[in-house]
Amino acid sequence: MFRACRQDYWLNYARTSSLSTFGVQAPIQQGVYNLLTFYKHIALTDVRHSAMKVHFSIILVATIAISTSYAQDDFVQSGSYGIRYCGTGPGSRAETLQDLLPKFASKLRLVQADAQKGNESKAFHAFFKSQSNAPYVQGVFKQMANGRPAMVPSEGRNIGHVRFENPNLVCLHPTMPDYEALRQQCGSTSIATTKQNRALVLLCQPYWGLDEEPEGIDCPVVRRNVFTQNHDNRIMRNQFAVFVHEMAHAYAVSWIPTEAKGIMDCVALSAGASVKNLQNFALYAAMVVAGCNRYPDPDLLRGAHGK
């Protein structure tokens, strides 16, 4: 019979390990948790049914083994980034990501170099306003380029604590055992999503239909010191910009309850609010990579908001 501490360990394992990184309770893992809860009840009430406990032990070992093998299956890496459930071998999405991620890292270093200029860069000035924000913005893009371990809030008994995990990209695919639950996370329009575990990005089906990176033709037009609204989404509709936005969840600290998404809403944020708004990082990076050279001057805008 497990001791109480051993019971609590396995209960916490069932809550937090392997598949819970997807932000959903997978059926296998939920089954482990339910069985352990039942077993703990038996132990605490000292009901001695040996045959039942032996049978339970077999189920427990088998279920944990299945959960562990599922979590480790179909895993490759690109630098420090993990790639899960994206297939393997030539022509797989894993191979595509292994090709993309080094390119993205190279582009992110260009963005980092631009951020080093601070307000001498029109792009930086438009989206981050203050020279004092430059070291922080550089740091975010440096961590993103290198795939540094990201801070992730702990669950269960460890709420309030944090742990650090390497970033992982997960492909949504119909052959996944928990495909329906993950598909619901993506919804009908999402390109990618990051839920409880900020170091893990779920790549939804539309992601694979996007262009690899933004181009000059995608740059929004500036008229009367304003980005034209009909170009809002064009600069963001590429794999690089989506990647930056989702990874900003891991590396930038967002303290704004409602994220500004529209391009002029992002430009209108104050210097303090701009570094807390994830879309600012994505728009800035996308426009630097695209080679955009026209930006509104935020100092001439009235009604900038945020603190």
N, C-alpha and C positions, 0 to 999 in steps of 0.2 A: 504494500500500500504506500502511495506517495506521502511524504511529509507535506505539511501545509505550504512551506516555502516552495517545494518542488511543484505542487499543484499550481501555485500562483505563477511560477515561471512558465509552465506550459500554457496556462490561460493567456498570459501576456504574449507568448510566442504566437498563439493562434490569432490574437488580435492584430499583431504588428508585423509579423514576418512575411517574407516572400511576396505573395500576391497582393498584400495590402498596399504595396507600393503603387499599385494602379489607382488607388483612391476608391476602390470598391471592395466589398466583401465577396470574394469568389465563393461559389457553392462548396468547393472542397474545404476551403479554410473555415467557412462558417460551420461546416460539419464538424471539423476538429474542435472548434470552440464549444459547440453545443455538447459534444460527447464529453469533453473535459469538464464542463460545468456539471453534467450529470454525474460523472465519476467523483468530482469533489463532493457533491452532495452525499453520495454513498459513503465516502471516506469519513466525512464529518459526523454522519449519523451512525457510523460503525456497523453498517449492515454487511455481514460476511457471506457473500454469495460467490464462492471461489470460481465456479464455472463461468459465471457471468463476467467476473473480473478478468479471467484469462482470455475470454472471447473479446472483451473490450480492448485488452492490451494488444491483441493481434490487429484489431481494426485501427487502433491508434497508431501503431508503428507503420502499418500499410498506408494510412491516410497521410501521415506526415511525410513519408517517403515519396508519395505521389506529388504532394505539394512542393517538396523540395526539388524534385526532378523537373516539374513544370516551370519553376522559377528559373532554373539553370538552363533550360532547353533553348536552342536557337539564339545563342548569344555570341556576338562578335564585338570588336572594338575598333575605334578609329581614334588614335591618341588616347586621351583620358575619357573620351565619350563611349559609353556603352550603347549597343544597338540590339534591341530585343524584338523577337517575333517579326523580323523583317525578311526571313528566309536566309539562305546561304548559297554561295556559289555564284557563277556567272549569270548575269541577267536579273539577280534578285534585288530587292529594294535595299537590302543590307549593303550590297556592292555599290549601289547608287549613293548611299549615304557615306560610305567609305571614300568615295570619290568627291562628294560635296563638302564634307567637313573640313578637309585641309584647305580647300578653296575659300570657304567661309572664314577660316582662321586667318588666312592671308588678307582678306578684305577687312576683317575686324582690326587688324594691325594698322591698316591704312586709316581707319576711323580713329583709332587710338592716337595716331600721329596728328590727325587733324584736331582732336580734342586738346592736344598739348599746346596748340596755338592759342587756346582760349578765345577771347573776344576778337582776336585778329582774324579768326575764321567767321565768315558771315553765317555759316550754317550753325556753328556753335552758339554764336550770339543770339540767333533767332530762337533756338530751342532751349538754351540753358542760361542765357542772359549775363551771368556774372563770371568774371575771371576766377573767383574763389571756388567755383564749381568744377573747374578743370581737373584737378587731381582726382576727385571722386569719379567723374565721368570716365577718365582714362582708366582708373582701376576697374570699373565695371567691365569695360571692353577688353581689358587685359585678361581678367578672369574668364570671360566668355571665350576668348580666343584659345586660351590654354586648357579649358575644361577643368578648372580647379574645383575641388570638392565644395559643394554648396551647403549652406546652412538650412537644415530641415527641422521644423518643429516635431518634437517627439509626441507619441500617442500614449493612450492608456494611463498607467500609473506615473509615467514620466512627463505628463503634460506640464508645460512651463519650462521644460528643458529643451535643448536643441542637440542635434547631432549633425555630422557632416557626411555627405554622400557624393560620390562622383555623379555627374549628370548622365542621364540615360534617355535615349530616344526609342519610343515604342511604336511599331506600326499597327494600325487597326486592320485586321484581316479576318475574313469569315471563318477560317479554320480554328481560330482561338477558342478555347473552351468557354470563356466568359465574354464572347464577342458581343452579345446583345447588350449587356450592361455597359460595356465600353462604347458601343455605338450610341447609346443614349447619352453618354458623356459628350460625345462629339455633336450630337444633335443633327439637325438637317442642314445647317449652314456653316458650322465651325470648320476651320481649316486645320487647326491644332488647338490643344487645350492643356492646361496645367491645373491640377486640382490640389488635394491636400499636400501631396509630396511635390514641392516646387522644383526638385532636382530631376523630375521625370516628366517628359513631354510626350503626350499621345498625339501622333500624327494621323489626322483624319484623312478620309479618302480624297477630298478635294485638293489636298496638299500636292499630290503627285501630278496634278494637271497644271500647276503653276510654272511660269518661267523660272529659271534658276536664280537670276538676280535682276535688279532694276537696271534700266538703260536710260540714256539721256532723253529719249522720247517720252519717258514716264514722268519727267520733272513737271511739277505744277507751275502754271503761269502766274506771275505776280502782276497785279494791276492795282494802282493806287495804294501801294503798300499792303496789299492783301493777296493771299493765295486764292485763286479761283476755286470755288467749292466743288465744281464738277470733276476736279482732278483728285479729290480727297483720297479715294481708294486705289487709284492706279499705281501710285508709287509703292503701295504696300502689298500689291497682289503679285508677290514673287516669293520663292522659297527662302531666300536670304532674309527678307524683312520679317517674315513670319517666325523664322528661327530666332532672330534677335529679340522680337517681342516676347516670345515664350521663355527664352533663357533669361530675359530681364527679370522674370519672376524669381529666378534663383539668385541672381547676383545684385539686383538693385532693390532697395528697400522702399516699398510703396506704402505711403501713409495716407493716401487720398481715398476716402470712402467710395467715391464714384469717379472712375478713371475718365479723363478727357480723351476722346478718340479722334474727333474732327481736327484737321490740321491747323485751322486757325484757333480753335480752342486750346490746342497745345502751345501754339506760339504766344497766346495771350496769358498763359500762366506766369506767375511771378518767378523770380530766380529760385526761391525756396521751394515752391511747389513743382517746378519743372523737373527737378531731380528725383521727385517722388512719384512721377507719372510715367508708367512704363512705355506708353506710346511715344513719348518724347525720344526715348532711346532708339526705338525702331525707326521712326521717321527720320531722325538725324542720321543714323547709320545708312539707311536706304538712299537718302539724298546725297550723302558724301560719295557713296559707291557709284551712284548714277552720274556723278559729275555735275550736279545741279549748281548753277552759279548765281541764281537770283533768289533773294529771300527778303521778306518784309523786315523792316527795322523795328524791333519790339519797343525801342525807346520812343517811337513816334505813335505807338498805339495807345488809345485811351481805354480805360476800363479793364486793364490787366487784372486778373483775379488770382486768388490763392495767397498763401502766407509763406 
